[in-house]
Amino acid sequence: MFTAFDNFPALLIWLPLIGGLVAFMLKDGTKVRSWALFSSIITLAVMALSLHYTGNEHVELQTVSYYWLKDLGSSFALSLDGLSRMLCLLTAISFPIIITATWKNPISNANAYYGLLLLTQCGLMGVFMATDMLVFYFFWELALVPVYFLASQWGGERRIQAAFKFFIYTFLGSLLMLVGIIFVYLRTPEQSFSMASFFHAQLTSGEQGWLFWLFFIAFAIKMPVFPFHTWQPDAYDQTSPAVTMVLSGVMVKMGVFAVLRWLLPMFPEAVKHVDKLVIGLSVTGMVYASIIATRQDNLKKLVAYSSIAHIGLMCATLFAQSNIGTQGVMIQMFNHGINIIGMWIVVDQIEQQTGVRKISELGGIAWRAPVLTILLVIIALANVALPLTNAFVGEFLMFSGLYGFSPIYAAVAGLSIILSAVYTLNMIKNVFYGETNVLTANMVEAGLQVRVMLAIIVVLIFMMGVFPGPMFDLLKQGTETLFLKTTVK
């Protein structure tokens, strides 16, 4: 007999879906914003209830499964386990913060904007909970399609070009993945799209070899990792602030998650032959992106390239296939999402007030907005994994896992830590300190709602940096059987 608690996964899909559809029908901009915020808070409340009842004897592993395409062997199967809980929690926390922090940003056609934003949240939740490959693919596309329209309709002057590039990359990746899905489906023992069937598909080593690349390219584009990253800086630079936050804070985790959830368990033989190549590409991307970030004068692109470096470390660690490193990746996906959203909120505040994003044209903001500066410094130092902050926990575990695989790879990857400190401290010095100028002399403190959102992020940074135990407990439930057995050598 089902209880309300058994349906948490379904609620996390239906709430943002209904919220998005209702938003399309509202006309008043303020009402649409209020509805979008209310809808996202309700989703967060359901997610919090899900965590509260985790471990209850009746709700040990929250799953739902409905007949969907029965003749094709596909069920609408969703599950909340250790990894999906972490990422659904990130998604649920991020959207209220993003909507509140960008509350005063001018948005035309607000009903379509917030409707698409909530549909994106629905797609993300589905990707993180799907345990049927066809359902996973459906939500993968559902998350990407609204973002294309958000990127092309709202943003900078070159948003059309950036959105088109984003579409071409993701469309080609999705097409490759679809070919791979169909092939693996035909090799499953019972012609089923279920996770168990895909993990036990009858594939030769040669077939695993080329199938691996069909899936990996799709996931690598989404992360993105070198050399599939070139769509990202332009997209982050040209999309509206809220969309940029969703892309970098949550959506890039789709690729990392998919590698861990699907790719590594499906093609273990192929992974053994390509692990050094993938780690090499990821580490190269880390150093490459970090070097470019040190030379950036565009504040948004600096943050974009820093994100590429962080995601590269996650990808490299996954292919090192160690227990401790995998746990570090799981934790860091959440921590990176929180930190990078905080960075984007501050960048948005600066651009909204000064109208520029060039570091060389800014300076002295600390004298005009000291609270904003303090909050930014804390978030920026967390982004470079300063001890006692949340990112330190994840990066320590990831580097430990990578070092166990290869000290050389770990040493080269470690260069990105030095470079991240260089570009982060230079950014703080050049943007927030020194003398004010014509553009920054009239800056004022960020609004109350922005400061509150940044303060929440800072609290999360220290709470998870000083006391990460609850995060490990959250990951532990359901994780051992579904993930770690496929990643431990």
ZAMARKE-13152 format. One record per residue (C-alpha): x, y, z; residue in one letter. Coordinates in pm, whole numbers, plus 32768, in hexadecimal, padded with zeros to 4 digits. Example, Ala and Ser with C-alpha at 12.3 -4.5 7.8 and 13.67 -1.06 7.14 Angstrom:
+------+------+------+-----+
|   c1 |   c2 |   c3 | res |
+------+------+------+-----+
| 84CE | 7E3E | 830C |   A |
| 8557 | 7F96 | 82CA |   S |
+------+------+------+-----+
***
This chain:
+------+------+------+-----+
|   c1 |   c2 |   c3 | res |
+------+------+------+-----+
| 8000 | 8000 | 8000 |   M |
| 808D | 8153 | 7F9B |   F |
| 80AE | 8271 | 8090 |   T |
| 80E8 | 83E0 | 8048 |   A |
| 8254 | 83AE | 809D |   F |
| 8281 | 82A3 | 7F92 |   D |
| 822B | 83A7 | 7E8A |   N |
| 833B | 84A6 | 7ED8 |   F |
| 83EB | 8463 | 7D8A |   P |
| 82A8 | 849A | 7CC9 |   A |
| 825C | 85DA | 7D8A |   L |
| 83B4 | 8666 | 7D36 |   L |
| 8357 | 863D | 7BC7 |   I |
| 81EF | 86B0 | 7BCF |   W |
| 8217 | 87E6 | 7CA9 |   L |
| 8309 | 88A6 | 7BC6 |   P |
| 8252 | 8824 | 7A91 |   L |
| 8103 | 88A8 | 7B09 |   I |
| 81AC | 89E2 | 7B8B |   G |
| 8242 | 8A25 | 7A35 |   G |
| 80FD | 89EC | 797B |   L |
| 8041 | 8AD6 | 7A67 |   V |
| 8151 | 8BDF | 7A3D |   A |
| 8112 | 8BE5 | 78C6 |   F |
| 7FA9 | 8C48 | 7908 |   M |
| 7FF7 | 8D6C | 79F0 |   L |
| 8022 | 8EC4 | 7954 |   K |
| 808D | 8FAE | 7A6B |   D |
| 8209 | 8FAC | 7A95 |   G |
| 8204 | 8FCB | 7C10 |   T |
| 8103 | 8EB6 | 7C33 |   K |
| 81CF | 8DD3 | 7B52 |   V |
| 8309 | 8E0D | 7C21 |   R |
| 8249 | 8DCF | 7D61 |   S |
| 81B0 | 8C92 | 7CD7 |   W |
| 8300 | 8C11 | 7C5A |   A |
| 839C | 8C51 | 7DAF |   L |
| 8277 | 8BB0 | 7E64 |   F |
| 8285 | 8A80 | 7D7F |   S |
| 83FA | 8A54 | 7DB3 |   S |
| 83D5 | 8A76 | 7F2E |   I |
| 82C7 | 8969 | 7F30 |   I |
| 83B0 | 8885 | 7E6C |   T |
| 84C3 | 88CB | 7F69 |   L |
| 83D4 | 887C | 8086 |   A |
| 837D | 872C | 7FE9 |   V |
| 84ED | 86E2 | 7FBC |   M |
| 852B | 8738 | 812A |   A |
| 8410 | 864E | 8192 |   L |
| 84AC | 8540 | 80BB |   S |
| 85F3 | 8566 | 8178 |   L |
| 853C | 856A | 82C4 |   H |
| 8498 | 841D | 827D |   Y |
| 85D2 | 8380 | 81ED |   T |
| 8626 | 8253 | 82BF |   G |
| 84BE | 8225 | 8332 |   N |
| 846D | 80B3 | 8325 |   E |
| 835D | 80FB | 8226 |   H |
| 842C | 81E4 | 814D |   V |
| 8582 | 8143 | 8140 |   E |
| 85B7 | 817B | 7FCC |   L |
| 84B3 | 825E | 7F31 |   Q |
| 844B | 81D9 | 7DDE |   T |
| 8323 | 81F1 | 7CF5 |   V |
| 82E2 | 812B | 7BB9 |   S |
| 81BA | 814A | 7ACE |   Y |
| 8167 | 80A0 | 7986 |   Y |
| 81D3 | 8189 | 7871 |   W |
| 8233 | 80DE | 772B |   L |
| 81F6 | 7F79 | 7798 |   K |
| 821A | 7EDE | 763F |   D |
| 8374 | 7F79 | 761E |   L |
| 83E0 | 7F05 | 7777 |   G |
| 83E9 | 8061 | 780F |   S |
| 8355 | 80CA | 795D |   S |
| 833D | 8228 | 79ED |   F |
| 8432 | 81C8 | 7B00 |   A |
| 84C3 | 82C7 | 7BF2 |   L |
| 8597 | 8292 | 7D28 |   S |
| 8624 | 8369 | 7E3F |   L |
| 8767 | 82C8 | 7EB7 |   D |
| 88A6 | 835A | 7F44 |   G |
| 8927 | 8405 | 7E09 |   L |
| 87D9 | 8477 | 7D7F |   S |
| 8773 | 8507 | 7ED1 |   R |
| 88AD | 85DC | 7ED5 |   M |
| 886F | 866A | 7D7B |   L |
| 86F7 | 8692 | 7DA5 |   C |
| 8742 | 8750 | 7EE6 |   L |
| 8833 | 882F | 7E26 |   L |
| 8727 | 886E | 7D1E |   T |
| 861B | 88B2 | 7E23 |   A |
| 86F8 | 89A8 | 7EE4 |   I |
| 8781 | 8A59 | 7DB1 |   S |
| 863E | 8ACA | 7D0D |   F |
| 85AD | 8B94 | 7E31 |   P |
| 8703 | 8C35 | 7E64 |   I |
| 8724 | 8C8A | 7CF2 |   I |
| 85C3 | 8D15 | 7CD0 |   I |
| 85E4 | 8DE7 | 7E0B |   T |
| 8740 | 8E6A | 7DBA |   A |
| 86D3 | 8EDB | 7C5D |   T |
| 8580 | 8F5C | 7CD2 |   W |
| 85BB | 90C4 | 7C65 |   K |
| 865C | 9073 | 7B17 |   N |
| 8585 | 90F6 | 79F9 |   P |
| 84EB | 8FD3 | 7936 |   I |
| 840B | 8FF4 | 7806 |   S |
| 82FD | 8EEB | 77D2 |   N |
| 8329 | 8E7C | 7939 |   A |
| 8221 | 8D6D | 791C |   N |
| 82E0 | 8CB5 | 780B |   A |
| 842D | 8CF1 | 78BA |   Y |
| 83C9 | 8C61 | 7A09 |   Y |
| 82F4 | 8B53 | 796A |   G |
| 8423 | 8AD4 | 78A8 |   L |
| 84FB | 8AF3 | 79E0 |   L |
| 8412 | 8A12 | 7AA8 |   L |
| 83FB | 8917 | 798A |   L |
| 8577 | 890B | 7993 |   T |
| 8565 | 88B7 | 7B05 |   Q |
| 8471 | 879F | 7AB5 |   C |
| 855F | 8712 | 79B0 |   G |
| 8687 | 8720 | 7A9D |   L |
| 85CB | 8669 | 7BAE |   M |
| 856C | 855C | 7AB4 |   G |
| 86D0 | 852D | 7A37 |   V |
| 8750 | 84FD | 7B9A |   F |
| 8640 | 8404 | 7BFF |   M |
| 8604 | 8336 | 7AC2 |   A |
| 8655 | 81C3 | 7ADB |   T |
| 85D4 | 8172 | 797F |   D |
| 86B5 | 81D8 | 785E |   M |
| 859A | 8250 | 777F |   L |
| 850E | 8322 | 789B |   V |
| 866C | 83A8 | 78DB |   F |
| 868B | 8411 | 7770 |   Y |
| 8533 | 84B1 | 7774 |   F |
| 858B | 858A | 789F |   F |
| 86E6 | 85D1 | 7814 |   W |
| 863F | 8675 | 76EA |   E |
| 8530 | 8717 | 77BF |   L |
| 863D | 87C8 | 7888 |   A |
| 86FB | 883F | 7753 |   L |
| 85E0 | 88BA | 7673 |   V |
| 855D | 89CD | 775E |   P |
| 86C0 | 8A46 | 7796 |   V |
| 86F0 | 8A76 | 7621 |   Y |
| 85C3 | 8B5D | 7613 |   F |
| 862F | 8C0F | 7752 |   L |
| 878A | 8C46 | 76C1 |   A |
| 8710 | 8CBF | 756D |   S |
| 85FB | 8DA9 | 75E5 |   Q |
| 8694 | 8E4F | 7716 |   W |
| 87FA | 8EC3 | 7746 |   G |
| 890E | 8F86 | 769A |   G |
| 892D | 9007 | 7539 |   E |
| 89D7 | 8ECA | 74BC |   R |
| 88E4 | 8DDF | 7568 |   R |
| 8860 | 8D4E | 741F |   I |
| 89B9 | 8CDD | 73B2 |   Q |
| 8A0A | 8C54 | 750B |   A |
| 88BD | 8B9C | 7521 |   A |
| 88E9 | 8B0A | 73C4 |   F |
| 8A43 | 8A88 | 741F |   K |
| 89B6 | 89F5 | 7560 |   F |
| 889E | 894F | 7499 |   F |
| 8984 | 88B8 | 7391 |   I |
| 8A6E | 8824 | 7497 |   Y |
| 895A | 8794 | 7572 |   T |
| 8887 | 871C | 744B |   F |
| 89A9 | 8659 | 73B4 |   L |
| 89FF | 85C9 | 7509 |   G |
| 8897 | 8560 | 7544 |   S |
| 8883 | 84C2 | 73EA |   L |
| 89BB | 83F3 | 742B |   L |
| 8932 | 8385 | 757B |   M |
| 87E5 | 8321 | 74DF |   L |
| 8898 | 8241 | 73E4 |   V |
| 8953 | 819F | 7504 |   G |
| 8815 | 8172 | 75D2 |   I |
| 8763 | 80BF | 74B7 |   I |
| 888B | 7FD7 | 7478 |   F |
| 88B3 | 7F79 | 75E7 |   V |
| 8739 | 7F49 | 7609 |   Y |
| 8741 | 7E4B | 74EE |   L |
| 8852 | 7D8D | 75A8 |   R |
| 879C | 7D7D | 76F7 |   T |
| 8729 | 7C1E | 775B |   P |
| 85B8 | 7C7A | 777A |   E |
| 85A2 | 7DA6 | 768D |   Q |
| 857C | 7E9E | 77A9 |   S |
| 85EE | 8002 | 77F0 |   F |
| 8610 | 7FC3 | 7966 |   S |
| 8758 | 8016 | 7A11 |   M |
| 8797 | 7EAB | 7A71 |   A |
| 8761 | 7E37 | 7909 |   S |
| 8850 | 7F3C | 787D |   F |
| 895A | 7EDE | 797B |   F |
| 893F | 7D71 | 790E |   H |
| 8926 | 7DA9 | 7798 |   A |
| 89DC | 7CA2 | 76CB |   Q |
| 8AF1 | 7D75 | 7635 |   L |
| 8C44 | 7D08 | 75B5 |   T |
| 8D7D | 7DC7 | 7615 |   S |
| 8D8C | 7E5E | 74B8 |   G |
| 8C24 | 7ED3 | 74CA |   E |
| 8C5F | 7F6A | 761F |   Q |
| 8D85 | 8027 | 758B |   G |
| 8CC2 | 80EE | 7487 |   W |
| 8B82 | 8106 | 7553 |   L |
| 8C47 | 81A5 | 766C |   F |
| 8C9F | 82CC | 758E |   W |
| 8B38 | 8302 | 751C |   L |
| 8ACB | 8333 | 7684 |   F |
| 8C06 | 83DD | 7702 |   F |
| 8C02 | 84ED | 75F8 |   I |
| 8A99 | 8543 | 7653 |   A |
| 8AF2 | 8555 | 77C4 |   F |
| 8C3F | 8609 | 7788 |   A |
| 8B8F | 871B | 76C3 |   I |
| 8A9F | 8753 | 77E0 |   K |
| 8BA7 | 8765 | 78F2 |   M |
| 8C69 | 87ED | 7826 |   P |
| 8DCA | 8761 | 781C |   V |
| 8EE6 | 87A8 | 772A |   F |
| 8ECE | 87AD | 75FE |   P |
| 8D4F | 87B8 | 7600 |   F |
| 8D3F | 88F6 | 76D0 |   H |
| 8D41 | 8A0C | 75CE |   T |
| 8BCA | 8A51 | 75DD |   W |
| 8BD8 | 8A9F | 7750 |   Q |
| 8C8D | 8BEE | 777A |   P |
| 8BB8 | 8C9B | 7672 |   D |
| 8A77 | 8C05 | 76FD |   A |
| 8AC7 | 8C75 | 785F |   Y |
| 8B2A | 8DCC | 77E2 |   D |
| 89F1 | 8E08 | 7711 |   Q |
| 88D5 | 8D60 | 77CF |   T |
| 8809 | 8E18 | 78D6 |   S |
| 888E | 8E01 | 7A3C |   P |
| 878C | 8D05 | 7AB9 |   A |
| 87C8 | 8C1E | 798E |   V |
| 8940 | 8C36 | 79BD |   T |
| 8915 | 8BCE | 7B28 |   M |
| 883E | 8AA5 | 7AC7 |   V |
| 8935 | 8A3B | 79B9 |   L |
| 8A6E | 8A4E | 7A8D |   S |
| 89DB | 89FC | 7BE1 |   G |
| 88FE | 88D4 | 7B89 |   V |
| 88EF | 8875 | 7A1B |   M |
| 8A5F | 8823 | 79EA |   V |
| 8A35 | 871F | 7AFC |   K |
| 895A | 865A | 7A0B |   M |
| 8A8F | 85EA | 7950 |   G |
| 8B58 | 858E | 7A86 |   V |
| 8A2C | 84D8 | 7B16 |   F |
| 89EE | 841A | 79D2 |   A |
| 8B55 | 839D | 79C8 |   V |
| 8B31 | 8312 | 7B27 |   L |
| 89CB | 8294 | 7B0C |   R |
| 89D6 | 81FA | 79B0 |   W |
| 8B22 | 8204 | 78F8 |   L |
| 8C10 | 815B | 79ED |   L |
| 8B27 | 8038 | 7A43 |   P |
| 8ABF | 7FFA | 78D8 |   M |
| 8C16 | 7FE9 | 7837 |   F |
| 8D12 | 7F6A | 793A |   P |
| 8DF3 | 7EC7 | 7834 |   E |
| 8E06 | 8002 | 7762 |   A |
| 8E52 | 80D9 | 7893 |   V |
| 8F85 | 8005 | 78DE |   K |
| 9015 | 805D | 7789 |   H |
| 8FC0 | 81D0 | 777B |   V |
| 8FE4 | 8242 | 78E4 |   D |
| 913F | 82D9 | 78B2 |   K |
| 90CF | 838E | 7776 |   L |
| 8F9B | 8425 | 781A |   V |
| 905B | 8488 | 7952 |   I |
| 9167 | 8523 | 7876 |   G |
| 9063 | 85F1 | 77B9 |   L |
| 8FBD | 865C | 78FE |   S |
| 9103 | 86C5 | 79A2 |   V |
| 9170 | 877C | 7867 |   T |
| 9025 | 8836 | 786B |   G |
| 9055 | 8893 | 79D8 |   M |
| 91A7 | 8934 | 799E |   V |
| 913F | 89CD | 7851 |   Y |
| 9004 | 8A6C | 78E1 |   A |
| 90C0 | 8AE9 | 7A14 |   S |
| 91CC | 8B90 | 793E |   I |
| 90C3 | 8C3B | 7868 |   I |
| 900E | 8CAC | 79A4 |   A |
| 914B | 8D5A | 7A1F |   T |
| 914E | 8E27 | 78DC |   R |
| 8FDC | 8E7E | 78D6 |   Q |
| 8F62 | 8FE4 | 78EB |   D |
| 8DF5 | 8F78 | 78CB |   N |
| 8D6F | 8F2C | 7A27 |   L |
| 8C67 | 8E37 | 79AA |   K |
| 8D5D | 8D75 | 78D4 |   K |
| 8E50 | 8D61 | 79F7 |   L |
| 8D47 | 8CB2 | 7AC7 |   V |
| 8CEB | 8BD9 | 799A |   A |
| 8E4E | 8B5B | 7968 |   Y |
| 8E77 | 8B1D | 7ADD |   S |
| 8D44 | 8A3C | 7AC8 |   S |
| 8DE1 | 8975 | 79AA |   I |
| 8F10 | 8933 | 7A87 |   A |
| 8E3B | 88B6 | 7BA9 |   H |
| 8D6B | 87D0 | 7ACE |   I |
| 8EA7 | 8749 | 7A2B |   G |
| 8F22 | 86D3 | 7B7F |   L |
| 8DD7 | 8620 | 7BBD |   M |
| 8DE8 | 856D | 7A6F |   C |
| 8F54 | 8506 | 7AA0 |   A |
| 8F0A | 8480 | 7BFC |   T |
| 8DE4 | 83AE | 7B86 |   L |
| 8EC0 | 82FB | 7A8B |   F |
| 8FC7 | 82C0 | 7B97 |   A |
| 8EB9 | 81DC | 7C2B |   Q |
| 8F03 | 81EA | 7D9C |   S |
| 8E0D | 81DA | 7EBB |   N |
| 8E8E | 8311 | 7F6A |   I |
| 8EA9 | 83D9 | 7E28 |   G |
| 8D48 | 837E | 7DBC |   T |
| 8CBD | 83F2 | 7F09 |   Q |
| 8D7D | 8536 | 7EDA |   G |
| 8CDC | 856A | 7D85 |   V |
| 8B81 | 8530 | 7E13 |   M |
| 8BB7 | 8631 | 7F24 |   I |
| 8C65 | 8728 | 7E40 |   Q |
| 8B48 | 872A | 7D47 |   M |
| 8A6E | 87C1 | 7E56 |   F |
| 8B78 | 88A8 | 7EE0 |   N |
| 8BE5 | 892D | 7D8F |   H |
| 8A7D | 8974 | 7D33 |   G |
| 8A44 | 8A44 | 7E6D |   I |
| 8B8D | 8B01 | 7E4E |   N |
| 8B76 | 8B54 | 7CDD |   I |
| 8A13 | 8BD8 | 7D02 |   I |
| 8A94 | 8CBF | 7E12 |   G |
| 8BA5 | 8D3B | 7D29 |   M |
| 8AA9 | 8D80 | 7C14 |   W |
| 89C3 | 8E3F | 7D01 |   I |
| 8ADC | 8F31 | 7D56 |   V |
| 8B42 | 8F53 | 7BE8 |   V |
| 89D8 | 8FA1 | 7B91 |   D |
| 89C5 | 90AB | 7CA0 |   Q |
| 8AFC | 9155 | 7C1A |   I |
| 8A7E | 9152 | 7AB4 |   E |
| 8921 | 91C7 | 7B13 |   Q |
| 89AE | 92F9 | 7BC5 |   Q |
| 8AD9 | 9355 | 7AEA |   T |
| 8A6C | 92CF | 7997 |   G |
| 8BC3 | 9233 | 7957 |   V |
| 8C6A | 90E6 | 798E |   R |
| 8DD3 | 9141 | 7938 |   K |
| 8EB9 | 9119 | 7A61 |   I |
| 8F97 | 9235 | 79E3 |   S |
| 8E71 | 9327 | 79F5 |   E |
| 8E19 | 92D8 | 7B5E |   L |
| 8EBA | 9318 | 7CB0 |   G |
| 8E7B | 9391 | 7E10 |   G |
| 8D2B | 92E4 | 7E3A |   I |
| 8D85 | 9282 | 7F9F |   A |
| 8D6C | 93F0 | 800A |   W |
| 8C0D | 940F | 7F7A |   R |
| 8B82 | 92B4 | 7FC8 |   A |
| 8C44 | 921A | 80EC |   P |
| 8B43 | 910C | 8140 |   V |
| 8B38 | 9092 | 7FD9 |   L |
| 8CB3 | 908B | 7FD5 |   T |
| 8CCE | 8FBE | 8114 |   I |
| 8BD4 | 8EC1 | 8097 |   L |
| 8C84 | 8EAB | 7F46 |   L |
| 8DDA | 8E76 | 7FE5 |   V |
| 8D55 | 8D54 | 80B3 |   I |
| 8CAC | 8CB2 | 7F87 |   I |
| 8DDD | 8CEA | 7EA8 |   A |
| 8EC8 | 8C4F | 7FA7 |   L |
| 8DDB | 8B27 | 7FC6 |   A |
| 8DE9 | 8B09 | 7E4B |   N |
| 8F63 | 8AD7 | 7E64 |   V |
| 8F31 | 89D0 | 7F75 |   A |
| 8FB9 | 8A8A | 80A3 |   L |
| 8FBC | 89A5 | 81D8 |   P |
| 8E82 | 89BC | 82B1 |   L |
| 8DAF | 8A06 | 817C |   T |
| 8CD0 | 890A | 80CC |   N |
| 8DA2 | 88E1 | 7F91 |   A |
| 8ED4 | 8878 | 8059 |   F |
| 8E2A | 8736 | 80C4 |   V |
| 8DD2 | 86CC | 7F63 |   G |
| 8F1C | 8735 | 7EC3 |   E |
| 8FEA | 8686 | 7FCD |   F |
| 8F33 | 8541 | 7F8D |   L |
| 8F48 | 856A | 7E13 |   M |
| 90BC | 85B0 | 7E12 |   F |
| 90F0 | 8487 | 7EFB |   S |
| 903A | 83A7 | 7E03 |   G |
| 90F4 | 8436 | 7CD8 |   L |
| 9244 | 8416 | 7D89 |   Y |
| 91FB | 82A6 | 7DCC |   G |
| 91CE | 8276 | 7C56 |   F |
| 92FA | 8343 | 7BE7 |   S |
| 93D0 | 8439 | 7CB0 |   P |
| 9437 | 84DD | 7B67 |   I |
| 92D3 | 8529 | 7AFF |   Y |
| 928A | 85A9 | 7C5D |   A |
| 93BC | 868B | 7C57 |   A |
| 935F | 8723 | 7B07 |   V |
| 91F6 | 8750 | 7B77 |   A |
| 927B | 87F8 | 7CB1 |   G |
| 92FC | 8916 | 7BD9 |   L |
| 9193 | 8983 | 7BB0 |   S |
| 917C | 89BE | 7D28 |   I |
| 92A0 | 8AB0 | 7D19 |   I |
| 9215 | 8B5B | 7BE5 |   L |
| 90B8 | 8B74 | 7C7D |   S |
| 9149 | 8C2B | 7DA8 |   A |
| 91FF | 8D15 | 7CBA |   V |
| 90D3 | 8D7C | 7BE6 |   Y |
| 8FE4 | 8D84 | 7D0E |   T |
| 90BE | 8E64 | 7DE6 |   L |
| 910E | 8F44 | 7CBD |   N |
| 8F9B | 8F66 | 7C74 |   M |
| 8F51 | 8FC4 | 7DDD |   I |
| 906D | 90C1 | 7DDF |   K |
| 9019 | 9165 | 7C93 |   N |
| 8E9F | 9169 | 7CB2 |   V |
| 8E61 | 91A9 | 7E23 |   F |
| 8F93 | 9262 | 7E9F |   Y |
| 9063 | 9388 | 7E27 |   G |
| 8FC6 | 94D4 | 7DC8 |   E |
| 8E61 | 9505 | 7D59 |   T |
| 8E24 | 9592 | 7BFE |   N |
| 8D07 | 9635 | 7B41 |   V |
| 8C53 | 94E8 | 7B1A |   L |
| 8C78 | 9469 | 7C7E |   T |
| 8C5F | 95AF | 7D41 |   A |
| 8AE3 | 959F | 7D3B |   N |
| 8AC3 | 9431 | 7D9D |   M |
| 89EA | 93E5 | 7EC8 |   V |
| 89C5 | 92B7 | 7FA6 |   E |
| 890B | 9191 | 7F10 |   A |
| 8799 | 9176 | 7F60 |   G |
| 8724 | 90BD | 8094 |   L |
| 86A9 | 8F8D | 7FD4 |   Q |
| 87FB | 8F68 | 7F27 |   V |
| 88BB | 8F85 | 806C |   R |
| 87D9 | 8E85 | 8110 |   V |
| 880F | 8D8D | 7FF2 |   M |
| 8987 | 8DC0 | 7FFF |   L |
| 897F | 8D99 | 817A |   A |
| 88C7 | 8C4C | 8153 |   I |
| 89D7 | 8BD9 | 8063 |   I |
| 8AE7 | 8C44 | 8158 |   V |
| 8A3B | 8B84 | 8272 |   V |
| 8A2F | 8A4D | 8195 |   L |
| 8B9F | 8A7C | 813E |   I |
| 8C10 | 8A79 | 82A8 |   F |
| 8B11 | 897A | 831F |   M |
| 8B7D | 887A | 821A |   M |
| 8CEB | 88D5 | 823D |   G |
| 8CFB | 88AF | 83B6 |   V |
| 8BFA | 879A | 83E2 |   F |
| 8BDE | 86C8 | 82A4 |   P |
| 8B5F | 8592 | 8359 |   G |
| 89F0 | 85BA | 82F1 |   P |
| 8A5C | 85CA | 8185 |   M |
| 8B0E | 847E | 81A1 |   F |
| 89DF | 83E8 | 824F |   D |
| 88FF | 8465 | 8136 |   L |
| 89DD | 83C6 | 802F |   L |
| 8A02 | 827F | 80EA |   K |
| 8897 | 8215 | 80D1 |   Q |
| 8866 | 815D | 7F8C |   G |
| 89BD | 81B7 | 7F08 |   T |
| 8A85 | 8080 | 7F5A |   E |
| 89B8 | 7F91 | 7E86 |   T |
| 8972 | 8079 | 7D62 |   L |
| 8AB7 | 8132 | 7D33 |   F |
| 8BE9 | 80E8 | 7DFE |   L |
| 8BF5 | 7F7A | 7D9A |   K |
| 8C22 | 7FEE | 7C32 |   T |
| 8D34 | 80E7 | 7C7F |   T |
| 8E17 | 803F | 7D7B |   V |
| 8F44 | 7F8D | 7CF0 |   K |
+------+------+------+-----+
***
